[in-house]
Amino acid sequence: MLARWCVPWIVAVAIATLLASGAPVRAEAVVHEHAGLELSGNLVVPKDRSIDRDGVALILHGTLAHHGMEMIAALQRNLAAKGVPSLAITLSLGLNARKGMFDCALEQDHRNIDAVEELAAWVDWLKSKGVRRITVIGHSRGASQAAYFVRDVPGDVITGLVLVAPVIQSRATLAARYKAAFKADLEQVLAEARRLVDEGEDDKLMEVAFLTCPKARVTAAGFLDYYGEDRGAELTAVLPSLKLPVHIILAEKDAVANETPAALDAVAKVGNVKRATIAD
């Protein structure tokens, strides 16, 4: 588990080096329409700062989470203390004006890659406000999604990327953790999802464990998208292709991302990628 206070502060320092360097702040709930859905976010601007002049840190949460979760809220406060404006967003996950943690009782039909489109929509919104410098920050699964976004939607306004506790794990570890948490065989569930998709039943609801939900109703295509690809291998392949500054923040005793340090050793010598590990 990442330290609740230490990670946001160290990330704030890292981002400050990419953008600019406690004062009163202006915080406001903001909305932006995308693909017929209302997206929500929280914009924090320190006193005497402006997003068009000083740039913005665009923050993405982790799995099924939201922009108001403790870690993201603390990060925004600490960024403000360093004089850095920030916009923390909540992925819709297919829901209009979604707030709070995703309700596992709801049907789920979203894709891991949907985050790329929604990040792009928010970048367009920021650009419409005159923003010309954006550092993208992602936490946990959001770290990988942020990296895919920077790879797939290049632009001169994106000037830096910060990955907080990106989770890179082998297929064997993923399957073992799925079985330990949910008492189910991931490969068997995946085989059923593939069968349904191959038969054209992408929208068929499966009643299975999914992401952080012990019981979920998720479409076959949605389940296959999250579990059928080797996300960890993809992330390590993405990082060397990025040309902008990348900061990776890890925690020494993070049990969830315990395979990440070794996986990142392969990109340790890439000049634009810097890594910091927080003790304990």
VOPAGU-2260 file (C-alpha; in pm, 1 decimal, decimal comma):
REM VOPAGU-2260
SITE   aa  ch    i         X         Y         Z
SITE  MET   A    0       0,0       0,0       0,0
SITE  LEU   A    1     138,0     339,0     -95,0
SITE  ALA   A    2     201,8     580,5     189,1
SITE  ARG   A    3     -93,4     820,5     195,0
SITE  TRP   A    4      98,8    1139,1     259,6
SITE  CYS   A    5     440,8    1071,2     119,2
SITE  VAL   A    6     353,1     979,5    -238,7
SITE  PRO   A    7     142,2    1287,3    -321,6
SITE  TRP   A    8     407,9    1520,8    -182,2
SITE  ILE   A    9     697,2    1364,3    -373,0
SITE  VAL   A   10     490,6    1354,6    -691,0
SITE  ALA   A   11     408,0    1722,8    -638,4
SITE  VAL   A   12     778,4    1805,0    -625,3
SITE  ALA   A   13     845,3    1603,2    -940,0
SITE  ILE   A   14     567,7    1775,9   -1132,0
SITE  ALA   A   15     676,3    2117,9   -1011,3
SITE  THR   A   16    1008,5    2061,7   -1187,3
SITE  LEU   A   17     821,3    1998,3   -1509,8
SITE  LEU   A   18     581,5    2292,9   -1488,2
SITE  ALA   A   19     661,5    2580,8   -1253,0
SITE  SER   A   20     732,7    2638,6    -861,3
SITE  GLY   A   21      67,2    2757,7      63,6
SITE  ALA   A   22    -137,2    2997,5     -82,3
SITE  PRO   A   23    -515,3    3030,0    -108,9
SITE  VAL   A   24    -656,0    2832,4    -399,1
SITE  ARG   A   25    -958,9    2839,3    -623,0
SITE  ALA   A   26   -1123,4    2498,4    -659,3
SITE  GLU   A   27   -1421,7    2437,3    -881,0
SITE  ALA   A   28   -1615,3    2142,7   -1014,0
SITE  VAL   A   29   -1599,3    2137,4   -1391,9
SITE  VAL   A   30   -1791,7    1938,8   -1651,3
SITE  HIS   A   31   -1719,9    1857,0   -2012,3
SITE  GLU   A   32   -1938,9    1670,9   -2260,5
SITE  HIS   A   33   -1786,7    1386,5   -2458,4
SITE  ALA   A   34   -1959,8    1122,3   -2671,2
SITE  GLY   A   35   -2296,9    1216,5   -2524,1
SITE  LEU   A   36   -2176,6    1181,7   -2166,3
SITE  GLU   A   37   -2106,5    1446,4   -1905,4
SITE  LEU   A   38   -1753,6    1410,1   -1771,6
SITE  SER   A   39   -1665,0    1555,8   -1432,2
SITE  GLY   A   40   -1345,0    1695,1   -1286,5
SITE  ASN   A   41   -1199,9    1918,7   -1017,5
SITE  LEU   A   42    -992,3    2219,9   -1119,6
SITE  VAL   A   43    -760,4    2369,4    -855,8
SITE  VAL   A   44    -575,3    2694,2    -926,9
SITE  PRO   A   45    -347,4    2851,0    -662,1
SITE  LYS   A   46    -367,3    3222,3    -591,3
SITE  ASP   A   47    -176,5    3435,8    -840,1
SITE  ARG   A   48    -159,4    3148,7   -1087,3
SITE  SER   A   49    -344,7    3101,7   -1413,8
SITE  ILE   A   50    -381,7    2786,8   -1620,7
SITE  ASP   A   51    -306,0    2960,1   -1949,7
SITE  ARG   A   52      20,9    3110,0   -1820,5
SITE  ASP   A   53     142,4    2843,7   -1575,1
SITE  GLY   A   54      18,0    2517,8   -1725,5
SITE  VAL   A   55    -180,9    2236,0   -1568,1
SITE  ALA   A   56    -120,6    1892,7   -1417,6
SITE  LEU   A   57    -390,9    1662,4   -1561,5
SITE  ILE   A   58    -451,4    1379,6   -1310,8
SITE  LEU   A   59    -606,8    1037,9   -1377,2
SITE  HIS   A   60    -714,8     798,7   -1099,5
SITE  GLY   A   61    -679,9     420,6   -1077,8
SITE  THR   A   62    -916,6     126,8   -1130,1
SITE  LEU   A   63   -1288,4     211,8   -1093,4
SITE  ALA   A   64   -1192,6     509,5    -876,4
SITE  HIS   A   65   -1265,8     882,4    -906,0
SITE  HIS   A   66   -1106,4    1225,2    -879,4
SITE  GLY   A   67   -1222,0    1282,0    -522,2
SITE  MET   A   68   -1044,4     980,2    -372,5
SITE  GLU   A   69    -804,9    1055,2     -84,6
SITE  MET   A   70    -480,7    1013,5    -273,2
SITE  ILE   A   71    -588,5    1232,2    -567,6
SITE  ALA   A   72    -731,7    1501,9    -339,4
SITE  ALA   A   73    -407,6    1509,5    -137,5
SITE  LEU   A   74    -204,4    1533,1    -455,6
SITE  GLN   A   75    -406,0    1833,1    -572,7
SITE  ARG   A   76    -359,4    2006,5    -236,9
SITE  ASN   A   77      14,1    1950,0    -242,8
SITE  LEU   A   78      47,7    2060,2    -603,5
SITE  ALA   A   79    -136,3    2379,6    -512,0
SITE  ALA   A   80     110,9    2435,0    -227,4
SITE  LYS   A   81     388,0    2417,4    -489,3
SITE  GLY   A   82     205,1    2669,4    -707,5
SITE  VAL   A   83      95,9    2416,9    -970,6
SITE  PRO   A   84    -263,0    2429,1   -1108,0
SITE  SER   A   85    -422,6    2087,0   -1154,6
SITE  LEU   A   86    -726,6    1922,8   -1306,6
SITE  ALA   A   87    -825,0    1582,5   -1165,3
SITE  ILE   A   88   -1078,4    1397,2   -1376,9
SITE  THR   A   89   -1317,8    1106,6   -1329,9
SITE  LEU   A   90   -1347,0     854,0   -1612,0
SITE  SER   A   91   -1708,3     800,1   -1713,4
SITE  LEU   A   92   -1677,5     420,1   -1747,2
SITE  GLY   A   93   -1988,5     448,4   -1960,8
SITE  LEU   A   94   -2192,4     643,5   -1704,1
SITE  ASN   A   95   -2316,7    1000,6   -1724,2
SITE  ALA   A   96   -2170,9    1240,7   -1466,0
SITE  ARG   A   97   -2018,3     952,0   -1269,2
SITE  LYS   A   98   -1919,3    1030,9    -911,0
SITE  GLY   A   99   -1749,5     823,2    -639,9
SITE  MET   A  100   -1624,1     467,5    -670,7
SITE  PHE   A  101   -1790,8     260,6    -940,6
SITE  ASP   A  102   -2095,1      73,9    -806,6
SITE  CYS   A  103   -2028,6    -295,4    -864,6
SITE  ALA   A  104   -2405,4    -357,6    -879,0
SITE  LEU   A  105   -2424,4    -173,5   -1212,4
SITE  GLU   A  106   -2374,6    -337,9   -1548,8
SITE  GLN   A  107   -2029,2    -269,8   -1693,2
SITE  ASP   A  108   -1951,2    -212,4   -2058,5
SITE  HIS   A  109   -1635,9      -4,4   -2080,3
SITE  ARG   A  110   -1284,6     -56,2   -2212,9
SITE  ASN   A  111    -939,6       9,4   -2073,1
SITE  ILE   A  112    -857,5     221,7   -2377,0
SITE  ASP   A  113   -1163,9     447,9   -2326,9
SITE  ALA   A  114    -940,3     651,3   -2094,2
SITE  VAL   A  115    -730,5     765,4   -2390,3
SITE  GLU   A  116   -1031,7     923,9   -2562,8
SITE  GLU   A  117   -1150,2    1092,0   -2243,6
SITE  LEU   A  118    -804,4    1229,2   -2164,6
SITE  ALA   A  119    -792,2    1367,4   -2518,3
SITE  ALA   A  120   -1131,8    1530,6   -2465,0
SITE  TRP   A  121   -1007,9    1698,3   -2146,6
SITE  VAL   A  122    -691,3    1817,5   -2321,2
SITE  ASP   A  123    -912,5    1978,7   -2587,0
SITE  TRP   A  124   -1112,6    2144,6   -2307,4
SITE  LEU   A  125    -793,8    2277,8   -2145,9
SITE  LYS   A  126    -665,2    2404,2   -2479,2
SITE  SER   A  127    -994,4    2589,1   -2529,1
SITE  LYS   A  128    -913,4    2769,2   -2201,3
SITE  GLY   A  129    -576,4    2878,5   -2333,9
SITE  VAL   A  130    -362,5    2607,2   -2170,0
SITE  ARG   A  131     -40,8    2535,8   -2358,5
SITE  ARG   A  132     153,9    2321,2   -2109,1
SITE  ILE   A  133      12,8    2000,2   -1960,3
SITE  THR   A  134     183,7    1737,6   -1748,0
SITE  VAL   A  135     -21,2    1417,4   -1743,8
SITE  ILE   A  136     -23,5    1216,5   -1419,5
SITE  GLY   A  137    -166,3     867,1   -1378,0
SITE  HIS   A  138    -202,4     651,3   -1069,0
SITE  SER   A  139    -200,0     269,6   -1074,1
SITE  ARG   A  140    -402,5     155,8   -1380,4
SITE  GLY   A  141    -435,8     523,8   -1465,4
SITE  ALA   A  142     -57,0     536,8   -1499,6
SITE  SER   A  143     -65,2     287,1   -1785,1
SITE  GLN   A  144    -363,5     460,2   -1942,4
SITE  ALA   A  145    -183,3     794,2   -1922,5
SITE  ALA   A  146     120,3     643,5   -2097,0
SITE  TYR   A  147     -98,5     500,5   -2376,3
SITE  PHE   A  148    -257,4     842,7   -2414,2
SITE  VAL   A  149      75,5    1021,0   -2448,6
SITE  ARG   A  150     182,7     761,7   -2704,9
SITE  ASP   A  151    -138,8     763,2   -2908,1
SITE  VAL   A  152    -237,8    1130,0   -2890,2
SITE  PRO   A  153      84,5    1326,7   -2930,6
SITE  GLY   A  154      65,1    1702,5   -2906,8
SITE  ASP   A  155     287,8    1996,7   -2839,8
SITE  VAL   A  156      90,8    2091,6   -2526,4
SITE  ILE   A  157     186,8    1767,9   -2347,0
SITE  THR   A  158     520,3    1843,9   -2184,6
SITE  GLY   A  159     563,1    1570,2   -1922,6
SITE  LEU   A  160     431,6    1241,3   -1785,0
SITE  VAL   A  161     428,4    1116,1   -1425,1
SITE  LEU   A  162     343,3     753,5   -1344,7
SITE  VAL   A  163     254,5     687,0    -980,8
SITE  ALA   A  164     269,0     318,6    -881,0
SITE  PRO   A  165     214,4     170,4   -1227,1
SITE  VAL   A  166     123,6    -197,4   -1194,2
SITE  ILE   A  167     323,8    -430,4   -1415,5
SITE  GLN   A  168     270,7    -798,6   -1348,7
SITE  SER   A  169     313,4   -1126,2   -1534,3
SITE  ARG   A  170      19,1   -1318,9   -1669,9
SITE  ALA   A  171      91,4   -1590,9   -1413,6
SITE  THR   A  172      76,4   -1340,7   -1126,6
SITE  LEU   A  173    -246,0   -1189,3   -1260,5
SITE  ALA   A  174    -407,3   -1532,8   -1278,4
SITE  ALA   A  175    -281,0   -1628,6    -932,4
SITE  ARG   A  176    -412,9   -1307,8    -776,0
SITE  TYR   A  177    -748,1   -1348,4    -950,4
SITE  LYS   A  178    -780,4   -1699,0    -810,2
SITE  ALA   A  179    -670,2   -1595,1    -460,5
SITE  ALA   A  180    -910,6   -1301,2    -450,7
SITE  PHE   A  181   -1212,3   -1450,4    -624,1
SITE  LYS   A  182   -1167,9   -1831,0    -603,5
SITE  ALA   A  183   -1203,6   -1855,8    -980,1
SITE  ASP   A  184    -985,2   -1961,9   -1273,1
SITE  LEU   A  185    -907,5   -1656,1   -1485,6
SITE  GLU   A  186    -816,3   -1858,6   -1794,3
SITE  GLN   A  187   -1151,5   -2036,2   -1786,3
SITE  VAL   A  188   -1338,2   -1706,5   -1760,7
SITE  LEU   A  189   -1127,1   -1562,0   -2041,7
SITE  ALA   A  190   -1199,3   -1864,4   -2259,3
SITE  GLU   A  191   -1572,3   -1810,9   -2212,7
SITE  ALA   A  192   -1538,5   -1439,4   -2291,5
SITE  ARG   A  193   -1344,4   -1518,6   -2609,5
SITE  ARG   A  194   -1606,6   -1774,4   -2714,9
SITE  LEU   A  195   -1886,0   -1520,6   -2676,4
SITE  VAL   A  196   -1694,1   -1252,3   -2866,8
SITE  ASP   A  197   -1601,9   -1496,3   -3144,1
SITE  GLU   A  198   -1971,2   -1581,4   -3177,4
SITE  GLY   A  199   -2063,2   -1215,1   -3210,1
SITE  GLU   A  200   -2204,7   -1182,0   -2859,2
SITE  ASP   A  201   -1981,4    -896,3   -2749,6
SITE  ASP   A  202   -2258,4    -744,1   -2535,9
SITE  LYS   A  203   -2350,0   -1066,0   -2357,0
SITE  LEU   A  204   -2336,7   -1004,4   -1982,9
SITE  MET   A  205   -2114,9   -1235,7   -1781,3
SITE  GLU   A  206   -2164,9   -1269,2   -1406,9
SITE  VAL   A  207   -1805,9   -1292,8   -1288,6
SITE  ALA   A  208   -1545,6   -1122,7   -1070,1
SITE  PHE   A  209   -1412,2    -819,0   -1255,5
SITE  LEU   A  210   -1136,3    -574,2   -1160,4
SITE  THR   A  211   -1215,0    -475,6    -798,1
SITE  CYS   A  212   -1569,6    -617,1    -805,7
SITE  PRO   A  213   -1610,0    -966,2    -652,3
SITE  LYS   A  214   -1945,9    -993,9    -829,2
SITE  ALA   A  215   -2005,7    -806,2   -1149,1
SITE  ARG   A  216   -2216,1    -808,7   -1462,8
SITE  VAL   A  217   -1975,8    -719,4   -1739,8
SITE  THR   A  218   -1997,5    -761,4   -2115,0
SITE  ALA   A  219   -1785,2   -1032,6   -2269,5
SITE  ALA   A  220   -1602,1    -774,9   -2482,7
SITE  GLY   A  221   -1535,3    -558,6   -2177,7
SITE  PHE   A  222   -1390,9    -847,3   -1976,4
SITE  LEU   A  223   -1175,4    -957,2   -2269,3
SITE  ASP   A  224   -1042,5    -603,8   -2320,0
SITE  TYR   A  225    -919,2    -569,9   -1960,1
SITE  TYR   A  226    -785,1    -921,3   -1908,5
SITE  GLY   A  227    -702,5   -1047,5   -2257,7
SITE  GLU   A  228    -406,5    -818,1   -2324,3
SITE  ASP   A  229     -64,5    -815,5   -2158,4
SITE  ARG   A  230     -86,7    -460,4   -2025,0
SITE  GLY   A  231     241,2    -478,6   -1837,4
SITE  ALA   A  232     444,8    -579,5   -2140,5
SITE  GLU   A  233     271,8    -306,9   -2340,2
SITE  LEU   A  234     368,6     -39,0   -2087,2
SITE  THR   A  235     736,6    -131,5   -2087,1
SITE  ALA   A  236     725,7    -121,2   -2467,8
SITE  VAL   A  237     560,6     222,1   -2466,8
SITE  LEU   A  238     804,5     403,4   -2236,8
SITE  PRO   A  239    1113,5     394,4   -2464,1
SITE  SER   A  240     906,9     543,1   -2748,4
SITE  LEU   A  241     811,6     855,3   -2552,8
SITE  LYS   A  242    1018,0    1164,8   -2623,2
SITE  LEU   A  243     905,1    1383,4   -2333,2
SITE  PRO   A  244    1026,1    1372,3   -1969,0
SITE  VAL   A  245     880,7    1076,2   -1775,3
SITE  HIS   A  246     892,9    1046,7   -1395,3
SITE  ILE   A  247     801,7     714,0   -1233,9
SITE  ILE   A  248     721,8     708,5    -861,5
SITE  LEU   A  249     727,0     370,9    -682,4
SITE  ALA   A  250     686,8     259,2    -321,4
SITE  GLU   A  251     941,5      15,7    -181,7
SITE  LYS   A  252     685,7    -211,3     -12,2
SITE  ASP   A  253     394,3    -178,5    -253,4
SITE  ALA   A  254     256,7    -533,6    -252,9
SITE  VAL   A  255      34,6    -471,7    -555,2
SITE  ALA   A  256     310,1    -336,2    -780,8
SITE  ASN   A  257     588,7    -554,4    -643,6
SITE  GLU   A  258     687,9    -680,4    -990,3
SITE  THR   A  259     705,1    -331,4   -1137,9
SITE  PRO   A  260    1065,6    -238,6   -1037,8
SITE  ALA   A  261    1219,9    -540,8   -1207,3
SITE  ALA   A  262    1003,8    -489,6   -1516,7
SITE  LEU   A  263    1113,7    -127,8   -1538,3
SITE  ASP   A  264    1481,2    -222,7   -1524,9
SITE  ALA   A  265    1453,4    -285,5   -1898,3
SITE  VAL   A  266    1389,2      84,0   -1958,6
SITE  ALA   A  267    1614,4     212,8   -1680,6
SITE  LYS   A  268    1872,8     348,0   -1924,9
SITE  VAL   A  269    1628,5     545,0   -2136,6
SITE  GLY   A  270    1749,5     901,5   -2090,9
SITE  ASN   A  271    1412,8    1072,7   -2055,9
SITE  VAL   A  272    1276,7     824,0   -1797,3
SITE  LYS   A  273    1356,2     894,8   -1432,9
SITE  ARG   A  274    1255,5     674,4   -1141,5
SITE  ALA   A  275    1221,4     736,3    -768,8
SITE  THR   A  276    1140,3     483,0    -498,6
SITE  ILE   A  277     983,2     584,2    -169,8
SITE  ALA   A  278    1105,8     392,3     132,8
SITE  ASP   A  279     849,5     179,9     314,6
